[in-house]
């Protein structure tokens, strides 16, 4: 299997959106630590814990699903992990505006991706274009 099945990617995006909504809506910002830890585990071990939870609910073998580029998804996960880290640090250090802003960035980026436009993909593409132009 090359890539990450779309249902896994969508589940992660929904998980991020719902975590942000729940954390900010309830005031229990520690909830943001859950997608942060899951993201760190996924990056470190290339096995996202959410995927193990989602797998029993999939009706087809993984190979039958459309795949997303694994490297692109790791890049996107890095962005989410950095933003969630900054968000939690903002809350812990007494800068709730920073915490709220970066939590909203994660939730909004994931929601926009669910709708079909990947902000992380756009950033990575522009970065690669810039590197190519600079090297030419």
N, CA, C and O atoms as a printed pandas DataFrame, in Angstrom:
     atom_number atom_name residue_name chain_id  residue_number  x_coord  y_coord  z_coord
0              1         N          UNK        A               1    0.857   -1.180    0.000
1              2        CA          UNK        A               1    0.000    0.000    0.000
2              3         C          UNK        A               1    0.900    1.238    0.000
3              4         O          UNK        A               1    1.752    1.411    0.871
4              5         N          UNK        A               2    0.686    2.083   -0.993
5              6        CA          UNK        A               2    1.416    3.342   -1.028
6              7         C          UNK        A               2    0.419    4.455   -0.772
7              8         O          UNK        A               2   -0.573    4.591   -1.487
8              9         N          UNK        A               3    0.681    5.225    0.221
9             10        CA          UNK        A               3   -0.214    6.314    0.558
10            11         C          UNK        A               3   -1.045    6.002    1.787
11            12         O          UNK        A               3   -0.883    4.970    2.439
12            13         N          UNK        A               4   -1.941    6.935    2.079
13            14        CA          UNK        A               4   -2.822    6.799    3.233
14            15         C          UNK        A               4   -4.251    6.819    2.710
15            16         O          UNK        A               4   -4.627    7.738    1.983
16            17         N          UNK        A               5   -5.058    5.814    3.070
17            18        CA          UNK        A               5   -6.437    5.773    2.573
18            19         C          UNK        A               5   -7.210    7.035    2.966
19            20         O          UNK        A               5   -7.085    7.535    4.084
20            21         N          UNK        A               6   -8.001    7.530    2.030
21            22        CA          UNK        A               6   -8.775    8.753    2.249
22            23         C          UNK        A               6   -9.634    8.695    3.520
23            24         O          UNK        A               6   -9.717    9.701    4.225
24            25         N          UNK        A               7  -10.277    7.562    3.843
25            26        CA          UNK        A               7  -11.064    7.560    5.087
26            27         C          UNK        A               7  -10.221    7.857    6.335
27            28         O          UNK        A               7  -10.719    8.467    7.281
28            29         N          UNK        A               8   -8.972    7.439    6.346
29            30        CA          UNK        A               8   -8.092    7.742    7.473
30            31         C          UNK        A               8   -7.805    9.245    7.529
31            32         O          UNK        A               8   -7.837    9.860    8.595
32            33         N          UNK        A               9   -7.527    9.815    6.367
33            34        CA          UNK        A               9   -7.226   11.252    6.300
34            35         C          UNK        A               9   -8.445   12.057    6.749
35            36         O          UNK        A               9   -8.320   12.990    7.542
36            37         N          UNK        A              10   -9.627   11.692    6.236
37            38        CA          UNK        A              10  -10.853   12.410    6.619
38            39         C          UNK        A              10  -11.134   12.254    8.119
39            40         O          UNK        A              10  -11.541   13.210    8.778
40            41         N          UNK        A              11  -10.920   11.068    8.643
41            42        CA          UNK        A              11  -11.153   10.855   10.078
42            43         C          UNK        A              11  -10.242   11.756   10.901
43            44         O          UNK        A              11  -10.678   12.333   11.897
44            45         N          UNK        A              12   -8.990   11.880   10.496
45            46        CA          UNK        A              12   -8.055   12.740   11.212
46            47         C          UNK        A              12   -8.484   14.204   11.113
47            48         O          UNK        A              12   -8.401   14.946   12.092
48            49         N          UNK        A              13   -8.937   14.611    9.942
49            50        CA          UNK        A              13   -9.389   15.990    9.767
50            51         C          UNK        A              13  -10.606   16.273   10.651
51            52         O          UNK        A              13  -10.661   17.304   11.322
52            53         N          UNK        A              14  -11.574   15.364   10.653
53            54        CA          UNK        A              14  -12.750   15.539   11.508
54            55         C          UNK        A              14  -12.366   15.525   12.985
55            56         O          UNK        A              14  -12.916   16.282   13.784
56            57         N          UNK        A              15  -11.430   14.668   13.335
57            58        CA          UNK        A              15  -10.951   14.583   14.715
58            59         C          UNK        A              15  -10.368   15.926   15.158
59            60         O          UNK        A              15  -10.608   16.377   16.278
60            61         N          UNK        A              16   -9.603   16.555   14.272
61            62        CA          UNK        A              16   -9.020   17.856   14.593
62            63         C          UNK        A              16  -10.100   18.925   14.715
63            64         O          UNK        A              16  -10.088   19.718   15.657
64            65         N          UNK        A              17  -11.026   18.949   13.774
65            66        CA          UNK        A              17  -12.106   19.946   13.816
66            67         C          UNK        A              17  -12.918   19.787   15.097
67            68         O          UNK        A              17  -13.153   20.760   15.815
68            69         N          UNK        A              18  -13.344   18.563   15.380
69            70        CA          UNK        A              18  -14.184   18.321   16.560
70            71         C          UNK        A              18  -13.428   18.581   17.864
71            72         O          UNK        A              18  -14.006   19.083   18.827
72            73         N          UNK        A              19  -12.150   18.244   17.896
73            74        CA          UNK        A              19  -11.343   18.511   19.095
74            75         C          UNK        A              19  -11.252   20.007   19.375
75            76         O          UNK        A              19  -11.394   20.442   20.517
76            77         N          UNK        A              20  -11.014   20.784   18.330
77            78        CA          UNK        A              20  -10.921   22.247   18.489
78            79         C          UNK        A              20  -12.263   22.811   18.939
79            80         O          UNK        A              20  -12.319   23.620   19.864
80            81         N          UNK        A              21  -13.343   22.385   18.287
81            82        CA          UNK        A              21  -14.675   22.879   18.671
82            83         C          UNK        A              21  -15.005   22.520   20.112
83            84         O          UNK        A              21  -15.517   23.349   20.865
84            85         N          UNK        A              22  -14.714   21.289   20.491
85            86        CA          UNK        A              22  -14.996   20.843   21.856
86            87         C          UNK        A              22  -14.124   21.591   22.872
87            88         O          UNK        A              22  -14.611   22.031   23.913
88            89         N          UNK        A              23  -12.848   21.725   22.561
89            90        CA          UNK        A              23  -11.927   22.397   23.483
90            91         C          UNK        A              23  -12.299   23.864   23.674
91            92         O          UNK        A              23  -12.374   24.345   24.804
92            93         N          UNK        A              24  -12.527   24.557   22.597
93            94        CA          UNK        A              24  -12.836   25.983   22.703
94            95         C          UNK        A              24  -14.268   26.215   23.187
95            96         O          UNK        A              24  -14.540   27.172   23.912
96            97         N          UNK        A              25  -15.170   25.337   22.782
97            98        CA          UNK        A              25  -16.564   25.475   23.194
98            99         C          UNK        A              25  -16.799   25.181   24.658
99           100         O          UNK        A              25  -17.665   25.784   25.292
100          101         N          UNK        A              26  -16.023   24.251   25.196
101          102        CA          UNK        A              26  -16.205   23.860   26.600
102          103         C          UNK        A              26  -15.252   24.596   27.534
103          104         O          UNK        A              26  -15.461   24.620   28.747
104          105         N          UNK        A              27  -14.215   25.191   26.975
105          106        CA          UNK        A              27  -13.204   25.830   27.807
106          107         C          UNK        A              27  -12.184   24.842   28.353
107          108         O          UNK        A              27  -11.278   25.225   29.093
108          109         N          UNK        A              28  -12.328   23.579   27.992
109          110        CA          UNK        A              28  -11.372   22.546   28.435
110          111         C          UNK        A              28  -10.285   22.406   27.373
111          112         O          UNK        A              28  -10.262   21.439   26.612
112          113         N          UNK        A              29   -9.397   23.376   27.338
113          114        CA          UNK        A              29   -8.399   23.434   26.272
114          115         C          UNK        A              29   -7.402   22.279   26.325
115          116         O          UNK        A              29   -6.693   22.029   25.350
116          117         N          UNK        A              30   -7.343   21.586   27.432
117          118        CA          UNK        A              30   -6.481   20.410   27.524
118          119         C          UNK        A              30   -6.869   19.334   26.530
119          120         O          UNK        A              30   -6.063   18.458   26.215
120          121         N          UNK        A              31   -8.087   19.391   26.037
121          122        CA          UNK        A              31   -8.543   18.437   25.013
122          123         C          UNK        A              31   -7.641   18.503   23.794
123          124         O          UNK        A              31   -7.469   17.508   23.090
124          125         N          UNK        A              32   -7.061   19.677   23.540
125          126        CA          UNK        A              32   -6.170   19.835   22.381
126          127         C          UNK        A              32   -4.926   18.956   22.481
127          128         O          UNK        A              32   -4.265   18.691   21.477
128          129         N          UNK        A              33   -4.613   18.508   23.688
129          130        CA          UNK        A              33   -3.459   17.632   23.856
130          131         C          UNK        A              33   -3.691   16.269   23.194
131          132         O          UNK        A              33   -2.733   15.595   22.817
132          133         N          UNK        A              34   -4.945   15.866   23.052
133          134        CA          UNK        A              34   -5.227   14.549   22.456
134          135         C          UNK        A              34   -4.820   14.514   20.983
135          136         O          UNK        A              34   -4.040   13.643   20.599
136          137         N          UNK        A              35   -5.322   15.438   20.134
137          138        CA          UNK        A              35   -4.845   15.393   18.743
138          139         C          UNK        A              35   -3.356   15.703   18.627
139          140         O          UNK        A              35   -2.695   15.243   17.696
140          141         N          UNK        A              36   -2.829   16.476   19.565
141          142        CA          UNK        A              36   -1.386   16.750   19.543
142          143         C          UNK        A              36   -0.595   15.467   19.787
143          144         O          UNK        A              36    0.327   15.153   19.034
144          145         N          UNK        A              37   -0.946   14.734   20.824
145          146        CA          UNK        A              37   -0.235   13.492   21.136
146          147         C          UNK        A              37   -0.425   12.460   20.019
147          148         O          UNK        A              37    0.526   11.786   19.623
148          149         N          UNK        A              38   -1.653   12.341   19.515
149          150        CA          UNK        A              38   -1.895   11.416   18.397
150          151         C          UNK        A              38   -1.030   11.805   17.199
151          152         O          UNK        A              38   -0.437   10.942   16.552
152          153         N          UNK        A              39   -0.959   13.111   16.901
153          154        CA          UNK        A              39   -0.145   13.571   15.782
154          155         C          UNK        A              39    1.328   13.292   15.980
155          156         O          UNK        A              39    2.019   12.882   15.047
156          157         N          UNK        A              40    1.816   13.514   17.198
157          158        CA          UNK        A              40    3.229   13.224   17.492
158          159         C          UNK        A              40    3.534   11.737   17.349
159          160         O          UNK        A              40    4.570   11.358   16.802
160          161         N          UNK        A              41    2.638   10.905   17.839
161          162        CA          UNK        A              41    2.820    9.448   17.706
162          163         C          UNK        A              41    2.831    9.072   16.224
163          164         O          UNK        A              41    3.668    8.284   15.784
164          165         N          UNK        A              42    1.901    9.637   15.463
165          166        CA          UNK        A              42    1.848    9.341   14.033
166          167         C          UNK        A              42    3.119    9.746   13.311
167          168         O          UNK        A              42    3.605    9.016   12.447
168          169         N          UNK        A              43    3.659   10.903   13.659
169          170        CA          UNK        A              43    4.893   11.361   13.022
170          171         C          UNK        A              43    6.096   10.527   13.453
171          172         O          UNK        A              43    6.956   10.197   12.636
172          173         N          UNK        A              44    6.151   10.192   14.731
173          174        CA          UNK        A              44    7.307    9.456   15.248
174          175         C          UNK        A              44    7.330    8.004   14.779
175          176         O          UNK        A              44    8.389    7.472   14.447
176          177         N          UNK        A              45    6.161    7.363   14.752
177          178        CA          UNK        A              45    6.112    5.924   14.469
178          179         C          UNK        A              45    5.453    5.580   13.144
179          180         O          UNK        A              45    5.348    4.411   12.776
180          181         N          UNK        A              46    5.009    6.614   12.429
181          182        CA          UNK        A              46    4.314    6.426   11.154
182          183         C          UNK        A              46    3.102    5.508   11.300
183          184         O          UNK        A              46    2.738    4.780   10.377
184          185         N          UNK        A              47    2.495    5.559   12.464
185          186        CA          UNK        A              47    1.273    4.815   12.771
186          187         C          UNK        A              47    0.411    5.720   13.636
187          188         O          UNK        A              47    0.662    5.867   14.832
188          189         N          UNK        A              48   -0.592    6.319   13.041
189          190        CA          UNK        A              48   -1.463    7.236   13.765
190          191         C          UNK        A              48   -2.461    6.424   14.599
191          192         O          UNK        A              48   -3.151    5.566   14.049
192          193         N          UNK        A              49   -2.553    6.669   15.897
193          194        CA          UNK        A              49   -3.470    5.890   16.749
194          195         C          UNK        A              49   -4.929    5.946   16.295
195          196         O          UNK        A              49   -5.674    4.986   16.491
196          197         N          UNK        A              50   -5.334    7.043   15.703
197          198        CA          UNK        A              50   -6.718    7.168   15.247
198          199         C          UNK        A              50   -7.036    6.139   14.165
199          200         O          UNK        A              50   -8.171    5.672   14.069
200          201         N          UNK        A              51   -6.052    5.789   13.362
201          202        CA          UNK        A              51   -6.285    4.840   12.275
202          203         C          UNK        A              51   -6.678    3.461   12.819
203          204         O          UNK        A              51   -7.506    2.767   12.229
204          205         N          UNK        A              52   -6.085    3.078   13.931
205          206        CA          UNK        A              52   -6.439    1.794   14.544
206          207         C          UNK        A              52   -7.879    1.815   15.059
207          208         O          UNK        A              52   -8.559    0.789   15.066
208          209         N          UNK        A              53   -8.331    2.982   15.486
209          210        CA          UNK        A              53   -9.699    3.120   15.977
210          211         C          UNK        A              53  -10.689    3.082   14.810
211          212         O          UNK        A              53  -11.775    2.516   14.933
212          213         N          UNK        A              54  -10.318    3.676   13.694
213          214        CA          UNK        A              54  -11.190    3.788   12.523
214          215         C          UNK        A              54  -11.261    2.491   11.727
215          216         O          UNK        A              54  -12.303    2.176   11.153
216          217         N          UNK        A              55  -10.185    1.748   11.687
217          218        CA          UNK        A              55  -10.078    0.561   10.821
218          219         C          UNK        A              55  -11.273   -0.386   10.915
219          220         O          UNK        A              55  -11.765   -0.801    9.865
220          221         N          UNK        A              56  -11.770   -0.756   12.085
221          222        CA          UNK        A              56  -12.900   -1.701   12.130
222          223         C          UNK        A              56  -14.182   -1.176   11.478
223          224         O          UNK        A              56  -15.072   -1.962   11.153
224          225         N          UNK        A              57  -14.284    0.117   11.286
225          226        CA          UNK        A              57  -15.490    0.702   10.708
226          227         C          UNK        A              57  -15.451    0.764    9.177
227          228         O          UNK        A              57  -16.459    1.076    8.544
228          229         N          UNK        A              58  -14.301    0.472    8.589
229          230        CA          UNK        A              58  -14.187    0.507    7.132
230          231         C          UNK        A              58  -14.749   -0.782    6.539
231          232         O          UNK        A              58  -14.510   -1.872    7.059
232          233         N          UNK        A              59  -15.492   -0.646    5.458
233          234        CA          UNK        A              59  -16.176   -1.796    4.869
234          235         C          UNK        A              59  -15.343   -2.537    3.826
235          236         O          UNK        A              59  -15.586   -3.713    3.556
236          237         N          UNK        A              60  -14.363   -1.851    3.242
237          238        CA          UNK        A              60  -13.557   -2.450    2.184
238          239         C          UNK        A              60  -12.120   -2.632    2.662
239          240         O          UNK        A              60  -11.708   -2.007    3.640
240          241         N          UNK        A              61  -11.356   -3.485    1.978
241          242        CA          UNK        A              61   -9.917   -3.560    2.267
242          243         C          UNK        A              61   -9.267   -2.203    1.987
243          244         O          UNK        A              61   -9.705   -1.470    1.100
244          245         N          UNK        A              62   -8.231   -1.880    2.742
245          246        CA          UNK        A              62   -7.575   -0.574    2.604
246          247         C          UNK        A              62   -7.129   -0.297    1.173
247          248         O          UNK        A              62   -7.183    0.844    0.717
248          249         N          UNK        A              63   -6.691   -1.323    0.470
249          250        CA          UNK        A              63   -6.174   -1.142   -0.887
250          251         C          UNK        A              63   -7.255   -0.693   -1.872
251          252         O          UNK        A              63   -6.932   -0.218   -2.961
252          253         N          UNK        A              64   -8.513   -0.835   -1.511
253          254        CA          UNK        A              64   -9.598   -0.449   -2.412
254          255         C          UNK        A              64  -10.002    1.023   -2.272
255          256         O          UNK        A              64  -10.820    1.517   -3.047
256          257         N          UNK        A              65   -9.439    1.711   -1.300
257          258        CA          UNK        A              65   -9.748    3.124   -1.113
258          259         C          UNK        A              65   -8.766    3.987   -1.890
259          260         O          UNK        A              65   -7.618    3.601   -2.107
260          261         N          UNK        A              66   -9.232    5.162   -2.308
261          262        CA          UNK        A              66   -8.333    6.135   -2.920
262          263         C          UNK        A              66   -7.286    6.515   -1.876
263          264         O          UNK        A              66   -7.593    6.615   -0.688
264          265         N          UNK        A              67   -6.058    6.724   -2.323
265          266        CA          UNK        A              67   -4.959    7.029   -1.414
266          267         C          UNK        A              67   -4.540    8.497   -1.513
267          268         O          UNK        A              67   -4.609    9.116   -2.575
268          269         N          UNK        A              68   -4.110    9.024   -0.385
269          270        CA          UNK        A              68   -3.503   10.347   -0.319
270          271         C          UNK        A              68   -1.995   10.151   -0.190
271          272         O          UNK        A              68   -1.537    9.156    0.371
272          273         N          UNK        A              69   -1.238   11.095   -0.705
273          274        CA          UNK        A              69    0.217   11.016   -0.642
274          275         C          UNK        A              69    0.692   11.050    0.814
275          276         O          UNK        A              69    0.378   11.980    1.556
276          277         N          UNK        A              70    1.444   10.036    1.209
277          278        CA          UNK        A              70    1.879    9.917    2.604
278          279         C          UNK        A              70    2.798   11.070    3.013
279          280         O          UNK        A              70    2.672   11.597    4.119
280          281         N          UNK        A              71    3.709   11.462    2.140
281          282        CA          UNK        A              71    4.628   12.563    2.475
282          283         C          UNK        A              71    3.868   13.870    2.667
283          284         O          UNK        A              71    4.166   14.647    3.573
284          285         N          UNK        A              72    2.887   14.101    1.808
285          286        CA          UNK        A              72    2.083   15.320    1.937
286          287         C          UNK        A              72    1.308   15.298    3.256
287          288         O          UNK        A              72    1.201   16.317    3.937
288          289         N          UNK        A              73    0.776   14.144    3.604
289          290        CA          UNK        A              73    0.005   14.044    4.847
290          291         C          UNK        A              73    0.898   14.210    6.071
291          292         O          UNK        A              73    0.463   14.764    7.081
292          293         N          UNK        A              74    2.136   13.738    5.996
293          294        CA          UNK        A              74    3.079   13.970    7.103
294          295         C          UNK        A              74    3.389   15.459    7.235
295          296         O          UNK        A              74    3.470   15.986    8.345
296          297         N          UNK        A              75    3.561   16.129    6.103
297          298        CA          UNK        A              75    3.790   17.575    6.123
298          299         C          UNK        A              75    2.611   18.287    6.784
299          300         O          UNK        A              75    2.795   19.158    7.634
300          301         N          UNK        A              76    1.408   17.906    6.385
301          302        CA          UNK        A              76    0.202   18.503    6.968
302          303         C          UNK        A              76    0.130   18.224    8.472
303          304         O          UNK        A              76   -0.257   19.091    9.256
304          305         N          UNK        A              77    0.508   17.003    8.860
305          306        CA          UNK        A              77    0.472   16.653   10.287
306          307         C          UNK        A              77    1.480   17.485   11.072
307          308         O          UNK        A              77    1.213   17.879   12.207
308          309         N          UNK        A              78    2.648   17.756   10.464
309          310        CA          UNK        A              78    3.640   18.612   11.126
310          311         C          UNK        A              78    3.073   20.003   11.384
311          312         O          UNK        A              78    3.267   20.577   12.456
312          313         N          UNK        A              79    2.373   20.535   10.394
313          314        CA          UNK        A              79    1.769   21.854   10.567
314          315         C          UNK        A              79    0.781   21.825   11.729
315          316         O          UNK        A              79    0.786   22.715   12.578
316          317         N          UNK        A              80   -0.068   20.795   11.761
317          318        CA          UNK        A              80   -1.059   20.685   12.840
318          319         C          UNK        A              80   -0.381   20.545   14.197
319          320         O          UNK        A              80   -0.801   21.176   15.167
320          321         N          UNK        A              81    0.656   19.730   14.273
321          322        CA          UNK        A              81    1.369   19.513   15.541
322          323         C          UNK        A              81    2.012   20.817   16.024
323          324         O          UNK        A              81    1.927   21.151   17.206
324          325         N          UNK        A              82    2.645   21.539   15.124
325          326        CA          UNK        A              82    3.269   22.819   15.510
326          327         C          UNK        A              82    2.203   23.802   16.001
327          328         O          UNK        A              82    2.375   24.444   17.037
328          329         N          UNK        A              83    1.113   23.915   15.259
329          330        CA          UNK        A              83    0.051   24.857   15.655
330          331         C          UNK        A              83   -0.604   24.450   16.977
331          332         O          UNK        A              83   -0.895   25.308   17.811
332          333         N          UNK        A              84   -0.838   23.151   17.176
333          334        CA          UNK        A              84   -1.426   22.697   18.441
334          335         C          UNK        A              84   -0.469   22.929   19.607
335          336         O          UNK        A              84   -0.897   23.269   20.710
336          337         N          UNK        A              85    0.819   22.744   19.361
337          338        CA          UNK        A              85    1.816   23.001   20.404
338          339         C          UNK        A              85    1.814   24.481   20.779
339          340         O          UNK        A              85    1.794   24.824   21.961
340          341         N          UNK        A              86    1.835   25.346   19.786
341          342        CA          UNK        A              86    1.803   26.788   20.062
342          343         C          UNK        A              86    0.510   27.160   20.776
343          344         O          UNK        A              86    0.511   27.984   21.691
344          345         N          UNK        A              87   -0.589   26.549   20.353
345          346        CA          UNK        A              87   -1.877   26.819   20.996
346          347         C          UNK        A              87   -1.839   26.453   22.477
347          348         O          UNK        A              87   -2.191   27.267   23.331
348          349         N          UNK        A              88   -1.419   25.249   22.774
349          350        CA          UNK        A              88   -1.362   24.824   24.182
350          351         C          UNK        A              88   -0.379   25.661   24.988
351          352         O          UNK        A              88   -0.651   26.004   26.138
352          353         N          UNK        A              89    0.760   25.990   24.394
353          354        CA          UNK        A              89    1.720   26.856   25.088
354          355         C          UNK        A              89    1.113   28.229   25.371
355          356         O          UNK        A              89    1.349   28.811   26.430
356          357         N          UNK        A              90    0.338   28.739   24.433
357          358        CA          UNK        A              90   -0.338   30.012   24.640
358          359         C          UNK        A              90   -1.279   29.957   25.833
359          360         O          UNK        A              90   -1.295   30.873   26.656
360          361         N          UNK        A              91   -2.056   28.899   25.931
361          362        CA          UNK        A              91   -2.979   28.764   27.057
362          363         C          UNK        A              91   -2.230   28.596   28.383
363          364         O          UNK        A              91   -2.584   29.212   29.388
364          365         N          UNK        A              92   -1.199   27.759   28.372
365          366        CA          UNK        A              92   -0.450   27.460   29.598
366          367         C          UNK        A              92    0.315   28.677   30.106
367          368         O          UNK        A              92    0.437   28.873   31.316
368          369         N          UNK        A              93    0.825   29.487   29.197
369          370        CA          UNK        A              93    1.641   30.633   29.606
370          371         C          UNK        A              93    0.837   31.920   29.812
371          372         O          UNK        A              93    1.410   32.987   30.035
372          373         N          UNK        A              94   -0.476   31.814   29.736
373          374        CA          UNK        A              94   -1.309   32.984   30.005
374          375         C          UNK        A              94   -1.560   33.887   28.816
375          376         O          UNK        A              94   -1.891   35.061   28.983
376          377         N          UNK        A              95   -1.408   33.359   27.633
377          378        CA          UNK        A              95   -1.708   34.107   26.417
378          379         C          UNK        A              95   -2.838   33.409   25.666
379          380         O          UNK        A              95   -2.617   32.800   24.619
380          381         N          UNK        A              96   -4.051   33.503   26.210
381          382        CA          UNK        A              96   -5.164   32.767   25.595
382          383         C          UNK        A              96   -5.459   33.190   24.156
383          384         O          UNK        A              96   -5.961   32.382   23.374
384          385         N          UNK        A              97   -5.162   34.424   23.794
385          386        CA          UNK        A              97   -5.398   34.859   22.412
386          387         C          UNK        A              97   -4.535   34.038   21.446
387          388         O          UNK        A              97   -4.985   33.670   20.361
388          389         N          UNK        A              98   -3.300   33.758   21.849
389          390        CA          UNK        A              98   -2.415   32.912   21.034
390          391         C          UNK        A              98   -2.984   31.506   20.972
391          392         O          UNK        A              98   -3.033   30.899   19.903
392          393         N          UNK        A              99   -3.410   30.990   22.107
393          394        CA          UNK        A              99   -3.977   29.647   22.156
394          395         C          UNK        A              99   -5.203   29.510   21.283
395          396         O          UNK        A              99   -5.333   28.547   20.528
396          397         N          UNK        A             100   -6.092   30.461   21.383
397          398        CA          UNK        A             100   -7.324   30.427   20.586
398          399         C          UNK        A             100   -7.004   30.554   19.104
399          400         O          UNK        A             100   -7.547   29.815   18.283
400          401         N          UNK        A             101   -6.124   31.490   18.760
401          402        CA          UNK        A             101   -5.779   31.720   17.355
402          403         C          UNK        A             101   -5.210   30.468   16.706
403          404         O          UNK        A             101   -5.639   30.083   15.618
404          405         N          UNK        A             102   -4.249   29.828   17.362
405          406        CA          UNK        A             102   -3.626   28.656   16.744
406          407         C          UNK        A             102   -4.534   27.436   16.763
407          408         O          UNK        A             102   -4.441   26.587   15.877
408          409         N          UNK        A             103   -5.402   27.334   17.745
409          410        CA          UNK        A             103   -6.393   26.251   17.740
410          411         C          UNK        A             103   -7.362   26.446   16.575
411          412         O          UNK        A             103   -7.692   25.496   15.865
412          413         N          UNK        A             104   -7.808   27.676   16.390
413          414        CA          UNK        A             104   -8.717   27.969   15.277
414          415         C          UNK        A             104   -8.029   27.694   13.932
415          416         O          UNK        A             104   -8.664   27.193   13.004
416          417         N          UNK        A             105   -6.747   28.019   13.827
417          418        CA          UNK        A             105   -6.017   27.732   12.581
418          419         C          UNK        A             105   -6.064   26.245   12.247
419          420         O          UNK        A             105   -6.291   25.868   11.098
420          421         N          UNK        A             106   -5.848   25.407   13.254
421          422        CA          UNK        A             106   -5.884   23.954   13.036
422          423         C          UNK        A             106   -7.283   23.524   12.609
423          424         O          UNK        A             106   -7.449   22.820   11.613
424          425         N          UNK        A             107   -8.282   23.950   13.367
425          426        CA          UNK        A             107   -9.653   23.556   13.054
426          427         C          UNK        A             107  -10.109   24.054   11.697
427          428         O          UNK        A             107  -10.755   23.325   10.944
428          429         N          UNK        A             108   -9.775   25.286   11.389
429          430        CA          UNK        A             108  -10.171   25.878   10.113
430          431         C          UNK        A             108   -9.470   25.196    8.937
431          432         O          UNK        A             108  -10.104   24.901    7.924
432          433         N          UNK        A             109   -8.172   24.946    9.067
433          434        CA          UNK        A             109   -7.430   24.270    7.996
434          435         C          UNK        A             109   -8.000   22.872    7.750
435          436         O          UNK        A             109   -8.149   22.460    6.600
436          437         N          UNK        A             110   -8.317   22.142    8.819
437          438        CA          UNK        A             110   -8.886   20.803    8.667
438          439         C          UNK        A             110  -10.278   20.884    8.043
439          440         O          UNK        A             110  -10.615   20.066    7.187
440          441         N          UNK        A             111  -11.085   21.849    8.455
441          442        CA          UNK        A             111  -12.429   21.998    7.894
442          443         C          UNK        A             111  -12.368   22.350    6.409
443          444         O          UNK        A             111  -13.140   21.822    5.609
444          445         N          UNK        A             112  -11.453   23.236    6.047
445          446        CA          UNK        A             112  -11.295   23.610    4.638
446          447         C          UNK        A             112  -10.821   22.399    3.829
447          448         O          UNK        A             112  -11.251   22.211    2.691
448          449         N          UNK        A             113   -9.942   21.579    4.403
449          450        CA          UNK        A             113   -9.471   20.370    3.720
450          451         C          UNK        A             113  -10.621   19.389    3.499
451          452         O          UNK        A             113  -10.707   18.751    2.449
452          453         N          UNK        A             114  -11.490   19.275    4.477
453          454        CA          UNK        A             114  -12.662   18.401    4.326
454          455         C          UNK        A             114  -13.510   18.871    3.141
455          456         O          UNK        A             114  -14.090   18.061    2.417
456          457         N          UNK        A             115  -13.571   20.176    2.960
457          458        CA          UNK        A             115  -14.348   20.753    1.852
458          459         C          UNK        A             115  -13.637   20.636    0.505
459          460         O          UNK        A             115  -14.242   20.896   -0.534
460          461         N          UNK        A             116  -12.363   20.248    0.510
461          462        CA          UNK        A             116  -11.685   19.978   -0.749
462          463         C          UNK        A             116  -10.449   20.795   -1.068
463          464         O          UNK        A             116   -9.805   20.539   -2.085
464          465         N          UNK        A             117  -10.091   21.764   -0.246
465          466        CA          UNK        A             117   -8.875   22.537   -0.508
466          467         C          UNK        A             117   -7.899   22.334    0.634
467          468         O          UNK        A             117   -8.191   22.664    1.783
468          469         N          UNK        A             118   -6.739   21.790    0.308
469          470        CA          UNK        A             118   -5.733   21.496    1.326
470          471         C          UNK        A             118   -4.735   22.656    1.416
471          472         O          UNK        A             118   -3.935   22.876    0.507
472          473         N          UNK        A             119   -4.801   23.378    2.510
473          474        CA          UNK        A             119   -3.903   24.515    2.713
474          475         C          UNK        A             119   -2.459   24.043    2.822
475          476         O          UNK        A             119   -1.561   24.668    2.258
476          477         N          UNK        A             120   -2.228   22.951    3.538
477          478        CA          UNK        A             120   -0.875   22.402    3.665
478          479         C          UNK        A             120   -0.305   21.987    2.319
479          480         O          UNK        A             120    0.887   22.161    2.064
480          481         N          UNK        A             121   -1.157   21.435    1.455
481          482        CA          UNK        A             121   -0.712   21.037    0.116
482          483         C          UNK        A             121   -0.290   22.265   -0.682
483          484         O          UNK        A             121    0.719   22.247   -1.386
484          485         N          UNK        A             122   -1.075   23.329   -0.561
485          486        CA          UNK        A             122   -0.765   24.576   -1.253
486          487         C          UNK        A             122    0.560   25.152   -0.757
487          488         O          UNK        A             122    1.387   25.593   -1.555
488          489         N          UNK        A             123    0.757   25.149    0.546
489          490        CA          UNK        A             123    2.007   25.672    1.126
490          491         C          UNK        A             123    3.197   24.849    0.639
491          492         O          UNK        A             123    4.219   25.404    0.234
492          493         N          UNK        A             124    3.059   23.523    0.680
493          494        CA          UNK        A             124    4.164   22.651    0.261
494          495         C          UNK        A             124    4.466   22.835   -1.227
495          496         O          UNK        A             124    5.629   22.884   -1.628
496          497         N          UNK        A             125    3.423   22.935   -2.035
497          498        CA          UNK        A             125    3.602   23.147   -3.470
498          499         C          UNK        A             125    4.341   24.456   -3.739
499          500         O          UNK        A             125    5.280   24.490   -4.534
500          501         N          UNK        A             126    3.913   25.538   -3.074
501          502        CA          UNK        A             126    4.565   26.831   -3.259
502          503         C          UNK        A             126    6.018   26.791   -2.792
503          504         O          UNK        A             126    6.888   27.408   -3.407
504          505         N          UNK        A             127    6.278   26.071   -1.714
505          506        CA          UNK        A             127    7.646   25.943   -1.212
506          507         C          UNK        A             127    8.528   25.225   -2.240
507          508         O          UNK        A             127    9.652   25.647   -2.510
508          509         N          UNK        A             128    7.998   24.133   -2.808
509          510        CA          UNK        A             128    8.767   23.399   -3.815
510          511         C          UNK        A             128    8.994   24.252   -5.071
511          512         O          UNK        A             128   10.067   24.196   -5.671
512          513         N          UNK        A             129    8.001   25.029   -5.464
513          514        CA          UNK        A             129    8.164   25.934   -6.613
514          515         C          UNK        A             129    9.241   26.962   -6.325
515          516         O          UNK        A             129   10.085   27.246   -7.175
516          517         N          UNK        A             130    9.207   27.523   -5.111
517          518        CA          UNK        A             130   10.204   28.525   -4.723
518          519         C          UNK        A             130   11.610   27.919   -4.746
519          520         O          UNK        A             130   12.552   28.546   -5.232
520          521         N          UNK        A             131   11.748   26.703   -4.220
521          522        CA          UNK        A             131   13.051   26.041   -4.218
522          523         C          UNK        A             131   13.539   25.796   -5.653
523          524         O          UNK        A             131   14.719   25.975   -5.954
524          525         N          UNK        A             132   12.631   25.392   -6.517
525          526        CA          UNK        A             132   13.000   25.142   -7.914
526          527         C          UNK        A             132   13.455   26.426   -8.608
527          528         O          UNK        A             132   14.473   26.434   -9.301
528          529         N          UNK        A             133   12.705   27.501   -8.422
529          530        CA          UNK        A             133   13.073   28.782   -9.046
530          531         C          UNK        A             133   14.390   29.303   -8.500
531          532         O          UNK        A             133   15.201   29.868   -9.234
532          533         N          UNK        A             134   14.593   29.110   -7.220
533          534        CA          UNK        A             134   15.814   29.601   -6.590
534          535         C          UNK        A             134   17.035   28.823   -7.077
535          536         O          UNK        A             134   18.119   29.389   -7.215
536          537         N          UNK        A             135   16.861   27.534   -7.335
537          538        CA          UNK        A             135   17.965   26.696   -7.781
538          539         C          UNK        A             135   18.270   26.820   -9.249
539          540         O          UNK        A             135   19.335   26.402   -9.703
540          541         N          UNK        A             136   17.343   27.394  -10.004
541          542        CA          UNK        A             136   17.539   27.474  -11.466
542          543         C          UNK        A             136   18.388   28.652  -11.865
543          544         O          UNK        A             136   18.642   28.856  -13.052
